[in-house]
Amino acid sequence: MLGTRAQQLIESIELNPIDATHIEDIAKLHFSILPWSFNGQFGQAHIIDLYQALYKSPHFFGYVYYSENELLGFVTATANFEDTRNRVLSVFKSKAWKTLKIFMRQPRFFLTALESKFLVPMIFRRFACKAEWLTFVTATNKNYLTPLIAMRMIEQVHLHFRELGVDAYMAQGFKDNPRAIKLYEKLKWRIVARLPMHNIYYYPTGRAASASATIPDGSTDDN
């Protein structure tokens, strides 16, 4: 349980909804923290293209935290994974040759892409879940309040989903990102599928039942 002082600090942290003016800062922070990722292989300009495409989706939302005009963290999500994934794919269509070269250089990214394109959506549909947690990045070395900023953003996304009438949301966690995996474990997200490159997580918002609501039939959770 959080102490009263910590909870007060969390509640005092002011977040702003993402708008178009934040895209370049978001891409810069994303690239600086995750240059090793699949999208990082394409460079910062590519990540700008991705967030610009996502931002055009009516189902996309997210929050940012700035301190002294510097972005220290952001989180993004969607109420309709099918729409946002189609927008992401449209960005890659113009980069087919570069994508192929990355796959040849690092075959693990080919498997990562296959899972994201085919298996992950299939699992989401099996759970009749359209809401998806997308990205969550913080500049961990920039501010001693970063852990509290992270908790504030997590709470805000959860609240946003509830306000949209979402009963549960899902996420795909890349297994080569131990920081993310550790976060999901702390959040008590349930693993409902284990793929070679990803874990798939499910978390009820508590809107329709208690936060400990059972996972729908079809779960492959093997915890």
C-alpha positions as CSV (number, residue, x, y, z in Angstrom):
1,M,0.0,0.0,0.0
2,L,1.2,3.5,-0.8
3,G,1.7,5.9,2.1
4,T,-0.5,9.0,2.4
5,R,2.4,11.3,1.3
6,A,3.2,9.3,-1.8
7,Q,-0.5,9.2,-2.8
8,Q,-0.7,12.9,-2.4
9,L,2.3,13.4,-4.6
10,I,0.8,11.1,-7.2
11,E,-2.5,13.0,-7.2
12,S,-0.6,16.3,-7.5
13,I,1.2,15.3,-10.7
14,E,-0.4,17.1,-13.6
15,L,-0.7,15.2,-16.9
16,N,-1.8,16.5,-20.2
17,P,-3.7,14.6,-23.0
18,I,-1.5,14.0,-26.0
19,D,-2.0,16.4,-28.9
20,A,-0.3,17.0,-32.2
21,T,2.3,19.3,-30.7
22,H,3.7,16.5,-28.5
23,I,4.4,14.0,-31.3
24,E,8.1,15.0,-32.0
25,D,8.9,15.1,-28.3
26,I,7.2,11.7,-27.8
27,A,9.2,10.2,-30.7
28,K,12.5,11.6,-29.4
29,L,12.0,10.1,-26.0
30,H,10.8,6.8,-27.4
31,F,13.8,6.5,-29.6
32,S,16.3,7.6,-26.9
33,I,15.0,4.9,-24.5
34,L,14.2,2.1,-27.0
35,P,16.7,2.4,-29.9
36,W,17.2,-1.4,-29.8
37,S,13.6,-2.1,-30.6
38,F,12.1,-3.1,-34.0
39,N,10.8,0.4,-34.6
40,G,14.1,1.8,-33.3
41,Q,15.9,0.2,-36.2
42,F,14.2,2.6,-38.6
43,G,15.3,5.8,-36.7
44,Q,13.5,8.6,-35.0
45,A,11.8,10.0,-38.1
46,H,10.0,6.6,-38.5
47,I,8.8,6.8,-35.0
48,I,7.4,10.3,-35.7
49,D,5.5,8.8,-38.6
50,L,4.1,6.1,-36.4
51,Y,2.8,8.4,-33.7
52,Q,1.4,10.8,-36.3
53,A,-0.5,7.9,-37.8
54,L,-1.8,6.7,-34.4
55,Y,-2.8,10.2,-33.4
56,K,-5.2,10.4,-36.4
57,S,-7.2,7.5,-35.0
58,P,-10.4,8.5,-33.2
59,H,-9.8,5.6,-30.8
60,F,-6.2,6.6,-29.8
61,F,-5.4,8.5,-26.6
62,G,-2.5,9.1,-24.2
63,Y,-1.0,11.4,-21.7
64,V,2.3,13.3,-21.3
65,Y,4.2,14.7,-18.4
66,Y,6.6,17.7,-18.8
67,S,8.9,19.3,-16.3
68,E,10.6,22.6,-17.2
69,N,9.5,22.1,-20.8
70,E,11.1,18.7,-21.1
71,L,9.1,15.5,-21.7
72,L,9.7,13.0,-18.9
73,G,7.2,10.4,-19.8
74,F,4.2,9.4,-21.9
75,V,1.7,6.6,-22.2
76,T,-0.5,5.7,-25.1
77,A,-3.5,3.4,-25.6
78,T,-6.4,2.7,-27.9
79,A,-10.0,1.7,-27.6
80,N,-9.9,-0.2,-30.9
81,F,-6.7,-2.1,-31.7
82,E,-7.9,-3.1,-35.2
83,D,-8.0,0.6,-36.3
84,T,-4.7,1.6,-34.8
85,R,-2.9,-1.5,-36.0
86,N,-4.1,-0.8,-39.6
87,R,-2.7,2.7,-39.3
88,V,0.6,1.4,-38.1
89,L,0.7,-1.0,-41.1
90,S,0.1,1.8,-43.5
91,V,3.3,3.4,-42.3
92,F,5.3,0.3,-43.0
93,K,3.9,-0.1,-46.5
94,S,6.2,2.7,-47.8
95,K,9.2,1.1,-46.1
96,A,9.1,-2.4,-47.4
97,W,12.7,-2.6,-48.6
98,K,14.1,-1.3,-45.4
99,T,11.9,-3.6,-43.4
100,L,13.2,-6.6,-45.4
101,K,16.8,-5.6,-44.7
102,I,16.1,-5.4,-41.0
103,F,14.5,-8.8,-41.1
104,M,17.5,-10.2,-42.9
105,R,19.9,-8.6,-40.4
106,Q,17.9,-9.6,-37.3
107,P,15.6,-12.5,-38.0
108,R,14.0,-12.3,-34.5
109,F,12.3,-9.1,-35.6
110,F,10.7,-11.1,-38.5
111,L,9.1,-13.4,-35.9
112,T,8.2,-10.4,-33.8
113,A,6.4,-8.8,-36.7
114,L,4.6,-12.0,-37.6
115,E,3.2,-12.4,-34.1
116,S,2.1,-8.7,-34.0
117,K,0.4,-9.0,-37.4
118,F,-1.4,-12.3,-37.0
119,L,-1.3,-14.0,-33.6
120,V,-1.7,-11.1,-31.2
121,P,-4.9,-9.8,-32.9
122,M,-6.3,-13.3,-33.0
123,I,-5.8,-13.6,-29.2
124,F,-7.4,-10.2,-28.6
125,R,-10.4,-11.3,-30.6
126,R,-10.7,-14.5,-28.7
127,F,-11.2,-12.5,-25.5
128,A,-13.6,-10.1,-27.3
129,C,-11.3,-7.3,-26.3
130,K,-10.6,-4.2,-28.5
131,A,-8.9,-2.0,-26.0
132,E,-5.1,-2.1,-26.0
133,W,-2.3,-0.6,-23.9
134,L,0.2,0.6,-26.5
135,T,3.4,2.3,-25.3
136,F,4.7,3.6,-21.9
137,V,8.0,5.4,-21.7
138,T,9.7,7.4,-18.9
139,A,13.0,9.1,-18.7
140,T,14.0,7.2,-15.6
141,N,17.3,9.1,-15.0
142,K,15.9,12.6,-15.2
143,N,13.7,13.1,-12.1
144,Y,13.5,11.5,-8.7
145,L,9.7,11.5,-9.0
146,T,9.8,9.3,-12.1
147,P,8.3,6.2,-10.3
148,L,5.4,8.4,-9.0
149,I,4.9,9.9,-12.5
150,A,4.7,6.4,-13.9
151,M,2.1,5.4,-11.4
152,R,0.1,8.5,-12.1
153,M,0.1,7.8,-15.9
154,I,-0.9,4.2,-15.3
155,E,-3.9,5.3,-13.1
156,Q,-5.0,7.8,-15.7
157,V,-5.1,5.3,-18.5
158,H,-7.0,2.9,-16.3
159,L,-9.5,5.7,-15.5
160,H,-9.8,6.7,-19.1
161,F,-10.7,3.2,-20.2
162,R,-13.3,3.0,-17.5
163,E,-14.8,6.3,-18.6
164,L,-15.0,4.9,-22.2
165,G,-17.0,2.0,-20.8
166,V,-14.2,-0.5,-21.3
167,D,-14.4,-3.6,-19.1
168,A,-10.9,-4.9,-19.9
169,Y,-7.8,-4.0,-21.9
170,M,-4.9,-6.1,-23.2
171,A,-1.3,-5.6,-24.0
172,Q,1.6,-7.4,-25.8
173,G,4.8,-7.4,-23.9
174,F,8.1,-8.0,-25.8
175,K,10.0,-10.6,-23.9
176,D,13.4,-8.8,-24.7
177,N,12.2,-5.8,-22.7
178,P,12.6,-6.9,-19.1
179,R,11.7,-3.5,-17.7
180,A,8.3,-3.7,-19.3
181,I,7.8,-7.3,-18.2
182,K,8.6,-6.3,-14.6
183,L,6.1,-3.4,-14.8
184,Y,3.3,-5.7,-16.0
185,E,4.1,-8.1,-13.2
186,K,3.9,-5.3,-10.7
187,L,0.5,-4.2,-12.1
188,K,-0.8,-7.7,-11.6
189,W,-1.7,-8.1,-15.3
190,R,-2.6,-11.7,-16.1
191,I,-0.6,-13.5,-18.8
192,V,-3.2,-15.1,-21.1
193,A,-0.9,-16.3,-23.8
194,R,2.8,-17.0,-24.1
195,L,4.3,-16.6,-27.6
196,P,7.9,-17.1,-28.6
197,M,8.5,-13.3,-28.7
198,H,5.7,-11.9,-26.6
199,N,3.6,-12.4,-23.5
200,I,-0.1,-11.3,-23.9
201,Y,-1.7,-9.6,-20.9
202,Y,-5.2,-9.1,-19.8
203,Y,-6.4,-6.6,-17.2
204,P,-10.0,-5.9,-16.1
205,T,-10.8,-2.3,-15.4
206,G,-13.2,-3.1,-12.6
207,R,-16.0,-1.3,-14.4
208,A,-18.3,-4.3,-14.7
209,A,-17.1,-6.2,-11.6
210,S,-14.4,-6.1,-9.0
211,A,-10.8,-5.6,-10.0
212,S,-10.3,-9.3,-9.4
213,A,-12.8,-10.3,-12.0
214,T,-12.2,-13.6,-13.7
215,I,-10.8,-13.9,-17.2
216,P,-13.3,-14.9,-19.8
217,D,-13.4,-18.5,-21.1
218,G,-10.6,-19.2,-23.6
219,S,-7.8,-18.1,-21.3
220,T,-4.5,-19.9,-21.9
221,D,-3.0,-18.5,-18.6
222,D,-0.5,-21.0,-17.2
223,N,0.7,-19.0,-14.2
